[in-house]
Amino acid sequence: MVNRSTAPDSLPTDTWTLANAKARLSEVIDRAQTGPQVITRHGKPNAVVVSAEEWARKVARIGTLAEFLLASPLRGADLELERVHDAPRDEMP
């Protein structure tokens, strides 16, 4: 059984039971090219299959850590931070 709905980002989403997704894996993968495919287990969403292109877009790094820190709204805020000078921890045997 496949249920069609619309995800918050307006991509079409199909929902598959685990058993149905296993039996029709090629179709799940084909449909993932047009929108996320949600696989449920015991009636609850358990996994999502997306196209490789969509995955690459989601995990793409935007900028560097240095750029992120330079863009911080706290930059130049003259924060006064004190370092705690505790004794070092005991070494583990």
PDB file with one MODEL, atoms N, CA, C and O in Angstrom:
MODEL        1
ATOM      1  N   MET A   1       0.837  -1.177   0.000  1.00  0.00           N
ATOM      2  CA  MET A   1       0.000   0.000   0.000  1.00  0.00           C
ATOM      3  C   MET A   1       0.882   1.240   0.000  1.00  0.00           C
ATOM      4  O   MET A   1       1.816   1.338   0.795  1.00  0.00           O
ATOM      5  N   VAL A   2       0.597   2.167  -0.867  1.00  0.00           N
ATOM      6  CA  VAL A   2       1.351   3.404  -0.980  1.00  0.00           C
ATOM      7  C   VAL A   2       0.376   4.554  -0.776  1.00  0.00           C
ATOM      8  O   VAL A   2      -0.638   4.649  -1.467  1.00  0.00           O
ATOM      9  N   ASN A   3       0.687   5.418   0.170  1.00  0.00           N
ATOM     10  CA  ASN A   3      -0.115   6.614   0.412  1.00  0.00           C
ATOM     11  C   ASN A   3       0.666   7.806  -0.092  1.00  0.00           C
ATOM     12  O   ASN A   3       1.864   7.921   0.168  1.00  0.00           O
ATOM     13  N   ARG A   4      -0.005   8.704  -0.816  1.00  0.00           N
ATOM     14  CA  ARG A   4       0.660   9.892  -1.327  1.00  0.00           C
ATOM     15  C   ARG A   4       0.204  11.091  -0.506  1.00  0.00           C
ATOM     16  O   ARG A   4      -0.985  11.258  -0.232  1.00  0.00           O
ATOM     17  N   SER A   5       1.170  11.924  -0.116  1.00  0.00           N
ATOM     18  CA  SER A   5       0.865  13.166   0.591  1.00  0.00           C
ATOM     19  C   SER A   5       1.840  14.222   0.110  1.00  0.00           C
ATOM     20  O   SER A   5       2.659  13.971  -0.774  1.00  0.00           O
ATOM     21  N   THR A   6       1.747  15.406   0.699  1.00  0.00           N
ATOM     22  CA  THR A   6       2.670  16.474   0.334  1.00  0.00           C
ATOM     23  C   THR A   6       3.494  16.834   1.550  1.00  0.00           C
ATOM     24  O   THR A   6       2.945  17.148   2.606  1.00  0.00           O
ATOM     25  N   ALA A   7       4.809  16.792   1.409  1.00  0.00           N
ATOM     26  CA  ALA A   7       5.721  17.119   2.501  1.00  0.00           C
ATOM     27  C   ALA A   7       5.732  18.627   2.710  1.00  0.00           C
ATOM     28  O   ALA A   7       5.292  19.378   1.840  1.00  0.00           O
ATOM     29  N   PRO A   8       6.242  19.086   3.882  1.00  0.00           N
ATOM     30  CA  PRO A   8       6.285  20.526   4.148  1.00  0.00           C
ATOM     31  C   PRO A   8       7.016  21.329   3.081  1.00  0.00           C
ATOM     32  O   PRO A   8       6.658  22.481   2.833  1.00  0.00           O
ATOM     33  N   ASP A   9       8.036  20.750   2.440  1.00  0.00           N
ATOM     34  CA  ASP A   9       8.756  21.492   1.400  1.00  0.00           C
ATOM     35  C   ASP A   9       8.108  21.312   0.034  1.00  0.00           C
ATOM     36  O   ASP A   9       8.724  21.614  -0.988  1.00  0.00           O
ATOM     37  N   SER A  10       6.876  20.825   0.005  1.00  0.00           N
ATOM     38  CA  SER A  10       6.020  20.654  -1.167  1.00  0.00           C
ATOM     39  C   SER A  10       6.519  19.637  -2.187  1.00  0.00           C
ATOM     40  O   SER A  10       6.069  19.651  -3.333  1.00  0.00           O
ATOM     41  N   LEU A  11       7.436  18.759  -1.797  1.00  0.00           N
ATOM     42  CA  LEU A  11       7.800  17.642  -2.653  1.00  0.00           C
ATOM     43  C   LEU A  11       6.793  16.520  -2.419  1.00  0.00           C
ATOM     44  O   LEU A  11       6.347  16.326  -1.288  1.00  0.00           O
ATOM     45  N   PRO A  12       6.430  15.783  -3.459  1.00  0.00           N
ATOM     46  CA  PRO A  12       5.512  14.670  -3.221  1.00  0.00           C
ATOM     47  C   PRO A  12       6.183  13.618  -2.339  1.00  0.00           C
ATOM     48  O   PRO A  12       7.375  13.347  -2.479  1.00  0.00           O
ATOM     49  N   THR A  13       5.407  13.030  -1.433  1.00  0.00           N
ATOM     50  CA  THR A  13       5.940  12.020  -0.526  1.00  0.00           C
ATOM     51  C   THR A  13       5.056  10.796  -0.592  1.00  0.00           C
ATOM     52  O   THR A  13       3.832  10.897  -0.502  1.00  0.00           O
ATOM     53  N   ASP A  14       5.676   9.640  -0.749  1.00  0.00           N
ATOM     54  CA  ASP A  14       4.950   8.378  -0.699  1.00  0.00           C
ATOM     55  C   ASP A  14       5.305   7.689   0.605  1.00  0.00           C
ATOM     56  O   ASP A  14       6.432   7.795   1.088  1.00  0.00           O
ATOM     57  N   THR A  15       4.341   6.984   1.169  1.00  0.00           N
ATOM     58  CA  THR A  15       4.559   6.230   2.398  1.00  0.00           C
ATOM     59  C   THR A  15       4.372   4.755   2.091  1.00  0.00           C
ATOM     60  O   THR A  15       3.374   4.350   1.494  1.00  0.00           O
ATOM     61  N   TRP A  16       5.342   3.963   2.506  1.00  0.00           N
ATOM     62  CA  TRP A  16       5.357   2.533   2.251  1.00  0.00           C
ATOM     63  C   TRP A  16       5.471   1.779   3.571  1.00  0.00           C
ATOM     64  O   TRP A  16       6.174   2.224   4.479  1.00  0.00           O
ATOM     65  N   THR A  17       4.789   0.646   3.687  1.00  0.00           N
ATOM     66  CA  THR A  17       5.056  -0.238   4.812  1.00  0.00           C
ATOM     67  C   THR A  17       6.400  -0.902   4.537  1.00  0.00           C
ATOM     68  O   THR A  17       6.831  -0.980   3.387  1.00  0.00           O
ATOM     69  N   LEU A  18       7.052  -1.373   5.568  1.00  0.00           N
ATOM     70  CA  LEU A  18       8.352  -2.008   5.392  1.00  0.00           C
ATOM     71  C   LEU A  18       8.251  -3.213   4.458  1.00  0.00           C
ATOM     72  O   LEU A  18       9.082  -3.382   3.565  1.00  0.00           O
ATOM     73  N   ALA A  19       7.241  -4.042   4.664  1.00  0.00           N
ATOM     74  CA  ALA A  19       7.079  -5.239   3.834  1.00  0.00           C
ATOM     75  C   ALA A  19       6.868  -4.862   2.368  1.00  0.00           C
ATOM     76  O   ALA A  19       7.440  -5.486   1.474  1.00  0.00           O
ATOM     77  N   ASN A  20       6.046  -3.843   2.125  1.00  0.00           N
ATOM     78  CA  ASN A  20       5.777  -3.416   0.756  1.00  0.00           C
ATOM     79  C   ASN A  20       7.021  -2.789   0.122  1.00  0.00           C
ATOM     80  O   ASN A  20       7.292  -3.006  -1.059  1.00  0.00           O
ATOM     81  N   ALA A  21       7.778  -2.010   0.906  1.00  0.00           N
ATOM     82  CA  ALA A  21       8.999  -1.400   0.383  1.00  0.00           C
ATOM     83  C   ALA A  21      10.023  -2.466   0.019  1.00  0.00           C
ATOM     84  O   ALA A  21      10.709  -2.346  -0.996  1.00  0.00           O
ATOM     85  N   LYS A  22      10.132  -3.512   0.844  1.00  0.00           N
ATOM     86  CA  LYS A  22      11.066  -4.592   0.541  1.00  0.00           C
ATOM     87  C   LYS A  22      10.667  -5.314  -0.742  1.00  0.00           C
ATOM     88  O   LYS A  22      11.520  -5.652  -1.562  1.00  0.00           O
ATOM     89  N   ALA A  23       9.374  -5.547  -0.909  1.00  0.00           N
ATOM     90  CA  ALA A  23       8.890  -6.267  -2.083  1.00  0.00           C
ATOM     91  C   ALA A  23       8.995  -5.429  -3.354  1.00  0.00           C
ATOM     92  O   ALA A  23       9.107  -5.977  -4.450  1.00  0.00           O
ATOM     93  N   ARG A  24       8.959  -4.093  -3.213  1.00  0.00           N
ATOM     94  CA  ARG A  24       8.949  -3.218  -4.383  1.00  0.00           C
ATOM     95  C   ARG A  24      10.086  -2.191  -4.322  1.00  0.00           C
ATOM     96  O   ARG A  24       9.890  -1.023  -4.658  1.00  0.00           O
ATOM     97  N   LEU A  25      11.264  -2.629  -3.895  1.00  0.00           N
ATOM     98  CA  LEU A  25      12.402  -1.736  -3.685  1.00  0.00           C
ATOM     99  C   LEU A  25      12.746  -0.926  -4.936  1.00  0.00           C
ATOM    100  O   LEU A  25      13.027   0.268  -4.832  1.00  0.00           O
ATOM    101  N   SER A  26      12.729  -1.539  -6.091  1.00  0.00           N
ATOM    102  CA  SER A  26      13.052  -0.804  -7.321  1.00  0.00           C
ATOM    103  C   SER A  26      12.092   0.358  -7.524  1.00  0.00           C
ATOM    104  O   SER A  26      12.508   1.443  -7.930  1.00  0.00           O
ATOM    105  N   GLU A  27      10.824   0.144  -7.246  1.00  0.00           N
ATOM    106  CA  GLU A  27       9.828   1.207  -7.394  1.00  0.00           C
ATOM    107  C   GLU A  27      10.054   2.311  -6.352  1.00  0.00           C
ATOM    108  O   GLU A  27       9.920   3.494  -6.663  1.00  0.00           O
ATOM    109  N   VAL A  28      10.392   1.928  -5.127  1.00  0.00           N
ATOM    110  CA  VAL A  28      10.687   2.911  -4.080  1.00  0.00           C
ATOM    111  C   VAL A  28      11.833   3.808  -4.544  1.00  0.00           C
ATOM    112  O   VAL A  28      11.755   5.031  -4.430  1.00  0.00           O
ATOM    113  N   ILE A  29      12.885   3.202  -5.061  1.00  0.00           N
ATOM    114  CA  ILE A  29      14.050   3.964  -5.532  1.00  0.00           C
ATOM    115  C   ILE A  29      13.682   4.850  -6.718  1.00  0.00           C
ATOM    116  O   ILE A  29      14.097   6.007  -6.778  1.00  0.00           O
ATOM    117  N   ASP A  30      12.909   4.318  -7.659  1.00  0.00           N
ATOM    118  CA  ASP A  30      12.484   5.126  -8.810  1.00  0.00           C
ATOM    119  C   ASP A  30      11.674   6.331  -8.351  1.00  0.00           C
ATOM    120  O   ASP A  30      11.888   7.439  -8.843  1.00  0.00           O
ATOM    121  N   ARG A  31      10.750   6.134  -7.417  1.00  0.00           N
ATOM    122  CA  ARG A  31       9.906   7.235  -6.941  1.00  0.00           C
ATOM    123  C   ARG A  31      10.700   8.236  -6.104  1.00  0.00           C
ATOM    124  O   ARG A  31      10.328   9.406  -6.018  1.00  0.00           O
ATOM    125  N   ALA A  32      11.784   7.783  -5.493  1.00  0.00           N
ATOM    126  CA  ALA A  32      12.617   8.693  -4.700  1.00  0.00           C
ATOM    127  C   ALA A  32      13.246   9.772  -5.573  1.00  0.00           C
ATOM    128  O   ALA A  32      13.676  10.805  -5.060  1.00  0.00           O
ATOM    129  N   GLN A  33      13.307   9.549  -6.882  1.00  0.00           N
ATOM    130  CA  GLN A  33      13.853  10.555  -7.787  1.00  0.00           C
ATOM    131  C   GLN A  33      12.950  11.778  -7.875  1.00  0.00           C
ATOM    132  O   GLN A  33      13.410  12.856  -8.252  1.00  0.00           O
ATOM    133  N   THR A  34      11.652  11.628  -7.530  1.00  0.00           N
ATOM    134  CA  THR A  34      10.721  12.753  -7.597  1.00  0.00           C
ATOM    135  C   THR A  34      10.292  13.253  -6.230  1.00  0.00           C
ATOM    136  O   THR A  34       9.663  14.307  -6.131  1.00  0.00           O
ATOM    137  N   GLY A  35      10.618  12.518  -5.169  1.00  0.00           N
ATOM    138  CA  GLY A  35      10.251  12.977  -3.829  1.00  0.00           C
ATOM    139  C   GLY A  35      10.588  11.937  -2.779  1.00  0.00           C
ATOM    140  O   GLY A  35      10.764  10.761  -3.099  1.00  0.00           O
ATOM    141  N   PRO A  36      10.679  12.360  -1.533  1.00  0.00           N
ATOM    142  CA  PRO A  36      11.029  11.444  -0.443  1.00  0.00           C
ATOM    143  C   PRO A  36      10.034  10.301  -0.308  1.00  0.00           C
ATOM    144  O   PRO A  36       8.830  10.485  -0.484  1.00  0.00           O
ATOM    145  N   GLN A  37      10.549   9.125   0.004  1.00  0.00           N
ATOM    146  CA  GLN A  37       9.737   7.932   0.203  1.00  0.00           C
ATOM    147  C   GLN A  37       9.867   7.519   1.671  1.00  0.00           C
ATOM    148  O   GLN A  37      10.947   7.131   2.116  1.00  0.00           O
ATOM    149  N   VAL A  38       8.769   7.604   2.417  1.00  0.00           N
ATOM    150  CA  VAL A  38       8.783   7.293   3.835  1.00  0.00           C
ATOM    151  C   VAL A  38       8.442   5.818   4.015  1.00  0.00           C
ATOM    152  O   VAL A  38       7.448   5.332   3.476  1.00  0.00           O
ATOM    153  N   ILE A  39       9.272   5.112   4.776  1.00  0.00           N
ATOM    154  CA  ILE A  39       9.030   3.702   5.064  1.00  0.00           C
ATOM    155  C   ILE A  39       8.631   3.599   6.523  1.00  0.00           C
ATOM    156  O   ILE A  39       9.331   4.086   7.411  1.00  0.00           O
ATOM    157  N   THR A  40       7.487   2.954   6.759  1.00  0.00           N
ATOM    158  CA  THR A  40       6.987   2.823   8.121  1.00  0.00           C
ATOM    159  C   THR A  40       7.212   1.417   8.656  1.00  0.00           C
ATOM    160  O   THR A  40       7.259   0.443   7.906  1.00  0.00           O
ATOM    161  N   ARG A  41       7.348   1.341   9.965  1.00  0.00           N
ATOM    162  CA  ARG A  41       7.453   0.054  10.657  1.00  0.00           C
ATOM    163  C   ARG A  41       6.499   0.147  11.841  1.00  0.00           C
ATOM    164  O   ARG A  41       6.578   1.078  12.642  1.00  0.00           O
ATOM    165  N   HIS A  42       5.607  -0.814  11.943  1.00  0.00           N
ATOM    166  CA  HIS A  42       4.583  -0.813  12.996  1.00  0.00           C
ATOM    167  C   HIS A  42       3.762   0.474  12.963  1.00  0.00           C
ATOM    168  O   HIS A  42       3.356   0.985  14.007  1.00  0.00           O
ATOM    169  N   GLY A  43       3.519   0.991  11.762  1.00  0.00           N
ATOM    170  CA  GLY A  43       2.672   2.165  11.581  1.00  0.00           C
ATOM    171  C   GLY A  43       3.335   3.503  11.849  1.00  0.00           C
ATOM    172  O   GLY A  43       2.684   4.542  11.743  1.00  0.00           O
ATOM    173  N   LYS A  44       4.617   3.502  12.195  1.00  0.00           N
ATOM    174  CA  LYS A  44       5.318   4.750  12.485  1.00  0.00           C
ATOM    175  C   LYS A  44       6.441   4.966  11.479  1.00  0.00           C
ATOM    176  O   LYS A  44       7.103   4.006  11.083  1.00  0.00           O
ATOM    177  N   PRO A  45       6.669   6.215  11.055  1.00  0.00           N
ATOM    178  CA  PRO A  45       7.774   6.481  10.128  1.00  0.00           C
ATOM    179  C   PRO A  45       9.091   5.983  10.709  1.00  0.00           C
ATOM    180  O   PRO A  45       9.408   6.252  11.868  1.00  0.00           O
ATOM    181  N   ASN A  46       9.859   5.254   9.895  1.00  0.00           N
ATOM    182  CA  ASN A  46      11.094   4.649  10.381  1.00  0.00           C
ATOM    183  C   ASN A  46      12.300   5.040   9.540  1.00  0.00           C
ATOM    184  O   ASN A  46      13.415   5.118  10.057  1.00  0.00           O
ATOM    185  N   ALA A  47      12.092   5.284   8.259  1.00  0.00           N
ATOM    186  CA  ALA A  47      13.197   5.627   7.365  1.00  0.00           C
ATOM    187  C   ALA A  47      12.653   6.442   6.195  1.00  0.00           C
ATOM    188  O   ALA A  47      11.459   6.414   5.895  1.00  0.00           O
ATOM    189  N   VAL A  48      13.558   7.164   5.549  1.00  0.00           N
ATOM    190  CA  VAL A  48      13.188   7.948   4.364  1.00  0.00           C
ATOM    191  C   VAL A  48      14.210   7.661   3.282  1.00  0.00           C
ATOM    192  O   VAL A  48      15.416   7.698   3.526  1.00  0.00           O
ATOM    193  N   VAL A  49      13.723   7.375   2.086  1.00  0.00           N
ATOM    194  CA  VAL A  49      14.599   7.156   0.931  1.00  0.00           C
ATOM    195  C   VAL A  49      14.481   8.390   0.049  1.00  0.00           C
ATOM    196  O   VAL A  49      13.384   8.782  -0.349  1.00  0.00           O
ATOM    197  N   VAL A  50      15.639   9.003  -0.254  1.00  0.00           N
ATOM    198  CA  VAL A  50      15.667  10.163  -1.143  1.00  0.00           C
ATOM    199  C   VAL A  50      16.668   9.898  -2.248  1.00  0.00           C
ATOM    200  O   VAL A  50      17.500   8.998  -2.136  1.00  0.00           O
ATOM    201  N   SER A  51      16.592  10.674  -3.308  1.00  0.00           N
ATOM    202  CA  SER A  51      17.544  10.521  -4.410  1.00  0.00           C
ATOM    203  C   SER A  51      18.941  10.928  -3.942  1.00  0.00           C
ATOM    204  O   SER A  51      19.089  11.676  -2.976  1.00  0.00           O
ATOM    205  N   ALA A  52      19.951  10.431  -4.633  1.00  0.00           N
ATOM    206  CA  ALA A  52      21.330  10.791  -4.304  1.00  0.00           C
ATOM    207  C   ALA A  52      21.531  12.300  -4.472  1.00  0.00           C
ATOM    208  O   ALA A  52      22.272  12.914  -3.704  1.00  0.00           O
ATOM    209  N   GLU A  53      20.886  12.889  -5.457  1.00  0.00           N
ATOM    210  CA  GLU A  53      20.998  14.333  -5.678  1.00  0.00           C
ATOM    211  C   GLU A  53      20.420  15.111  -4.493  1.00  0.00           C
ATOM    212  O   GLU A  53      21.026  16.078  -4.031  1.00  0.00           O
ATOM    213  N   GLU A  54      19.260  14.696  -4.006  1.00  0.00           N
ATOM    214  CA  GLU A  54      18.637  15.354  -2.859  1.00  0.00           C
ATOM    215  C   GLU A  54      19.510  15.202  -1.617  1.00  0.00           C
ATOM    216  O   GLU A  54      19.679  16.157  -0.859  1.00  0.00           O
ATOM    217  N   TRP A  55      20.064  14.011  -1.403  1.00  0.00           N
ATOM    218  CA  TRP A  55      20.928  13.780  -0.248  1.00  0.00           C
ATOM    219  C   TRP A  55      22.162  14.682  -0.301  1.00  0.00           C
ATOM    220  O   TRP A  55      22.543  15.275   0.708  1.00  0.00           O
ATOM    221  N   ALA A  56      22.783  14.785  -1.474  1.00  0.00           N
ATOM    222  CA  ALA A  56      23.964  15.634  -1.628  1.00  0.00           C
ATOM    223  C   ALA A  56      23.619  17.090  -1.326  1.00  0.00           C
ATOM    224  O   ALA A  56      24.411  17.801  -0.707  1.00  0.00           O
ATOM    225  N   ARG A  57      22.451  17.530  -1.754  1.00  0.00           N
ATOM    226  CA  ARG A  57      22.015  18.903  -1.497  1.00  0.00           C
ATOM    227  C   ARG A  57      21.804  19.135  -0.001  1.00  0.00           C
ATOM    228  O   ARG A  57      22.150  20.196   0.519  1.00  0.00           O
ATOM    229  N   LYS A  58      21.237  18.148   0.689  1.00  0.00           N
ATOM    230  CA  LYS A  58      20.960  18.286   2.125  1.00  0.00           C
ATOM    231  C   LYS A  58      22.232  18.311   2.968  1.00  0.00           C
ATOM    232  O   LYS A  58      22.280  19.007   3.982  1.00  0.00           O
ATOM    233  N   VAL A  59      23.261  17.568   2.569  1.00  0.00           N
ATOM    234  CA  VAL A  59      24.459  17.468   3.399  1.00  0.00           C
ATOM    235  C   VAL A  59      25.594  18.367   2.929  1.00  0.00           C
ATOM    236  O   VAL A  59      26.679  18.344   3.509  1.00  0.00           O
ATOM    237  N   ALA A  60      25.361  19.152   1.891  1.00  0.00           N
ATOM    238  CA  ALA A  60      26.403  20.042   1.381  1.00  0.00           C
ATOM    239  C   ALA A  60      26.782  21.066   2.443  1.00  0.00           C
ATOM    240  O   ALA A  60      25.921  21.689   3.064  1.00  0.00           O
ATOM    241  N   ARG A  61      28.064  21.224   2.633  1.00  0.00           N
ATOM    242  CA  ARG A  61      28.574  22.182   3.616  1.00  0.00           C
ATOM    243  C   ARG A  61      28.529  23.564   2.992  1.00  0.00           C
ATOM    244  O   ARG A  61      28.961  23.764   1.857  1.00  0.00           O
ATOM    245  N   ILE A  62      28.002  24.509   3.746  1.00  0.00           N
ATOM    246  CA  ILE A  62      27.919  25.884   3.255  1.00  0.00           C
ATOM    247  C   ILE A  62      28.925  26.717   4.036  1.00  0.00           C
ATOM    248  O   ILE A  62      28.725  26.988   5.220  1.00  0.00           O
ATOM    249  N   GLY A  63      29.993  27.118   3.385  1.00  0.00           N
ATOM    250  CA  GLY A  63      31.007  27.930   4.032  1.00  0.00           C
ATOM    251  C   GLY A  63      31.920  27.125   4.946  1.00  0.00           C
ATOM    252  O   GLY A  63      31.792  25.906   5.062  1.00  0.00           O
ATOM    253  N   THR A  64      32.832  27.823   5.584  1.00  0.00           N
ATOM    254  CA  THR A  64      33.794  27.202   6.491  1.00  0.00           C
ATOM    255  C   THR A  64      33.448  27.574   7.922  1.00  0.00           C
ATOM    256  O   THR A  64      32.627  28.459   8.161  1.00  0.00           O
ATOM    257  N   LEU A  65      34.073  26.898   8.869  1.00  0.00           N
ATOM    258  CA  LEU A  65      33.876  27.233  10.275  1.00  0.00           C
ATOM    259  C   LEU A  65      34.316  28.675  10.538  1.00  0.00           C
ATOM    260  O   LEU A  65      33.654  29.403  11.278  1.00  0.00           O
ATOM    261  N   ALA A  66      35.418  29.081   9.939  1.00  0.00           N
ATOM    262  CA  ALA A  66      35.902  30.451  10.124  1.00  0.00           C
ATOM    263  C   ALA A  66      34.860  31.461   9.638  1.00  0.00           C
ATOM    264  O   ALA A  66      34.617  32.466  10.307  1.00  0.00           O
ATOM    265  N   GLU A  67      34.246  31.204   8.486  1.00  0.00           N
ATOM    266  CA  GLU A  67      33.213  32.116   7.964  1.00  0.00           C
ATOM    267  C   GLU A  67      32.003  32.157   8.890  1.00  0.00           C
ATOM    268  O   GLU A  67      31.416  33.216   9.108  1.00  0.00           O
ATOM    269  N   PHE A  68      31.638  31.009   9.428  1.00  0.00           N
ATOM    270  CA  PHE A  68      30.520  30.938  10.365  1.00  0.00           C
ATOM    271  C   PHE A  68      30.806  31.785  11.605  1.00  0.00           C
ATOM    272  O   PHE A  68      29.962  32.566  12.046  1.00  0.00           O
ATOM    273  N   LEU A  69      32.011  31.617  12.160  1.00  0.00           N
ATOM    274  CA  LEU A  69      32.361  32.365  13.369  1.00  0.00           C
ATOM    275  C   LEU A  69      32.461  33.866  13.085  1.00  0.00           C
ATOM    276  O   LEU A  69      32.061  34.683  13.915  1.00  0.00           O
ATOM    277  N   LEU A  70      32.986  34.226  11.927  1.00  0.00           N
ATOM    278  CA  LEU A  70      33.086  35.641  11.573  1.00  0.00           C
ATOM    279  C   LEU A  70      31.709  36.282  11.397  1.00  0.00           C
ATOM    280  O   LEU A  70      31.552  37.483  11.617  1.00  0.00           O
ATOM    281  N   ALA A  71      30.724  35.495  11.005  1.00  0.00           N
ATOM    282  CA  ALA A  71      29.375  36.016  10.792  1.00  0.00           C
ATOM    283  C   ALA A  71      28.538  36.004  12.068  1.00  0.00           C
ATOM    284  O   ALA A  71      27.371  36.395  12.036  1.00  0.00           O
ATOM    285  N   SER A  72      29.101  35.568  13.175  1.00  0.00           N
ATOM    286  CA  SER A  72      28.365  35.467  14.436  1.00  0.00           C
ATOM    287  C   SER A  72      27.850  36.829  14.884  1.00  0.00           C
ATOM    288  O   SER A  72      28.566  37.826  14.789  1.00  0.00           O
ATOM    289  N   PRO A  73      26.617  36.875  15.370  1.00  0.00           N
ATOM    290  CA  PRO A  73      26.111  38.150  15.904  1.00  0.00           C
ATOM    291  C   PRO A  73      26.832  38.561  17.192  1.00  0.00           C
ATOM    292  O   PRO A  73      26.710  39.708  17.623  1.00  0.00           O
ATOM    293  N   LEU A  74      27.578  37.646  17.807  1.00  0.00           N
ATOM    294  CA  LEU A  74      28.322  37.965  19.027  1.00  0.00           C
ATOM    295  C   LEU A  74      29.709  38.524  18.733  1.00  0.00           C
ATOM    296  O   LEU A  74      30.423  38.925  19.652  1.00  0.00           O
ATOM    297  N   ARG A  75      30.090  38.554  17.469  1.00  0.00           N
ATOM    298  CA  ARG A  75      31.414  39.073  17.110  1.00  0.00           C
ATOM    299  C   ARG A  75      31.499  40.548  17.506  1.00  0.00           C
ATOM    300  O   ARG A  75      30.645  41.354  17.138  1.00  0.00           O
ATOM    301  N   GLY A  76      32.525  40.876  18.247  1.00  0.00           N
ATOM    302  CA  GLY A  76      32.707  42.262  18.676  1.00  0.00           C
ATOM    303  C   GLY A  76      31.839  42.653  19.848  1.00  0.00           C
ATOM    304  O   GLY A  76      31.705  43.842  20.139  1.00  0.00           O
ATOM    305  N   ALA A  77      31.236  41.678  20.541  1.00  0.00           N
ATOM    306  CA  ALA A  77      30.337  41.979  21.649  1.00  0.00           C
ATOM    307  C   ALA A  77      31.080  42.232  22.951  1.00  0.00           C
ATOM    308  O   ALA A  77      30.437  42.494  23.968  1.00  0.00           O
ATOM    309  N   ASP A  78      32.406  42.166  22.964  1.00  0.00           N
ATOM    310  CA  ASP A  78      33.220  42.378  24.161  1.00  0.00           C
ATOM    311  C   ASP A  78      32.767  41.516  25.333  1.00  0.00           C
ATOM    312  O   ASP A  78      32.564  42.008  26.444  1.00  0.00           O
ATOM    313  N   LEU A  79      32.617  40.245  25.070  1.00  0.00           N
ATOM    314  CA  LEU A  79      32.265  39.319  26.143  1.00  0.00           C
ATOM    315  C   LEU A  79      33.458  39.149  27.059  1.00  0.00           C
ATOM    316  O   LEU A  79      34.592  39.037  26.595  1.00  0.00           O
ATOM    317  N   GLU A  80      33.210  39.129  28.342  1.00  0.00           N
ATOM    318  CA  GLU A  80      34.277  38.900  29.304  1.00  0.00           C
ATOM    319  C   GLU A  80      34.148  37.476  29.816  1.00  0.00           C
ATOM    320  O   GLU A  80      33.237  37.156  30.580  1.00  0.00           O
ATOM    321  N   LEU A  81      35.058  36.637  29.391  1.00  0.00           N
ATOM    322  CA  LEU A  81      35.030  35.238  29.777  1.00  0.00           C
ATOM    323  C   LEU A  81      36.210  34.946  30.690  1.00  0.00           C
ATOM    324  O   LEU A  81      37.335  35.374  30.430  1.00  0.00           O
ATOM    325  N   GLU A  82      35.942  34.214  31.761  1.00  0.00           N
ATOM    326  CA  GLU A  82      37.002  33.814  32.665  1.00  0.00           C
ATOM    327  C   GLU A  82      37.222  32.324  32.551  1.00  0.00           C
ATOM    328  O   GLU A  82      36.274  31.541  32.488  1.00  0.00           O
ATOM    329  N   ARG A  83      38.478  31.946  32.527  1.00  0.00           N
ATOM    330  CA  ARG A  83      38.815  30.538  32.457  1.00  0.00           C
ATOM    331  C   ARG A  83      38.912  29.996  33.879  1.00  0.00           C
ATOM    332  O   ARG A  83      39.522  30.617  34.750  1.00  0.00           O
ATOM    333  N   VAL A  84      38.303  28.830  34.106  1.00  0.00           N
ATOM    334  CA  VAL A  84      38.376  28.187  35.410  1.00  0.00           C
ATOM    335  C   VAL A  84      39.682  27.413  35.466  1.00  0.00           C
ATOM    336  O   VAL A  84      39.974  26.618  34.573  1.00  0.00           O
ATOM    337  N   HIS A  85      40.466  27.642  36.506  1.00  0.00           N
ATOM    338  CA  HIS A  85      41.764  26.991  36.652  1.00  0.00           C
ATOM    339  C   HIS A  85      41.674  25.875  37.676  1.00  0.00           C
ATOM    340  O   HIS A  85      42.302  25.958  38.732  1.00  0.00           O
ATOM    341  N   ASP A  86      40.913  24.841  37.389  1.00  0.00           N
ATOM    342  CA  ASP A  86      40.779  23.684  38.269  1.00  0.00           C
ATOM    343  C   ASP A  86      42.031  22.834  38.187  1.00  0.00           C
ATOM    344  O   ASP A  86      42.824  22.932  37.251  1.00  0.00           O
ATOM    345  N   ALA A  87      42.181  21.989  39.209  1.00  0.00           N
ATOM    346  CA  ALA A  87      43.285  21.030  39.182  1.00  0.00           C
ATOM    347  C   ALA A  87      42.997  19.975  38.126  1.00  0.00           C
ATOM    348  O   ALA A  87      41.834  19.680  37.851  1.00  0.00           O
ATOM    349  N   PRO A  88      44.038  19.401  37.529  1.00  0.00           N
ATOM    350  CA  PRO A  88      43.798  18.370  36.513  1.00  0.00           C
ATOM    351  C   PRO A  88      43.150  17.127  37.140  1.00  0.00           C
ATOM    352  O   PRO A  88      43.296  16.863  38.333  1.00  0.00           O
ATOM    353  N   ARG A  89      42.443  16.387  36.311  1.00  0.00           N
ATOM    354  CA  ARG A  89      41.813  15.150  36.760  1.00  0.00           C
ATOM    355  C   ARG A  89      42.859  14.096  37.071  1.00  0.00           C
ATOM    356  O   ARG A  89      43.958  14.109  36.517  1.00  0.00           O
ATOM    357  N   ASP A  90      42.503  13.180  37.969  1.00  0.00           N
ATOM    358  CA  ASP A  90      43.388  12.059  38.254  1.00  0.00           C
ATOM    359  C   ASP A  90      43.493  11.182  37.019  1.00  0.00           C
ATOM    360  O   ASP A  90      42.519  10.984  36.293  1.00  0.00           O
ATOM    361  N   GLU A  91      44.693  10.661  36.795  1.00  0.00           N
ATOM    362  CA  GLU A  91      44.890   9.787  35.645  1.00  0.00           C
ATOM    363  C   GLU A  91      44.213   8.447  35.890  1.00  0.00           C
ATOM    364  O   GLU A  91      44.181   7.948  37.016  1.00  0.00           O
ATOM    365  N   MET A  92      43.676   7.874  34.825  1.00  0.00           N
ATOM    366  CA  MET A  92      43.045   6.557  34.898  1.00  0.00           C
ATOM    367  C   MET A  92      44.151   5.496  34.841  1.00  0.00           C
ATOM    368  O   MET A  92      45.117   5.659  34.095  1.00  0.00           O
ATOM    369  N   PRO A  93      44.024   4.424  35.609  1.00  0.00           N
ATOM    370  CA  PRO A  93      45.069   3.371  35.545  1.00  0.00           C
ATOM    371  C   PRO A  93      45.080   2.621  34.239  1.00  0.00           C
ATOM    372  O   PRO A  93      45.898   1.720  34.052  1.00  0.00           O
TER     373      PRO A  93
ENDMDL
END
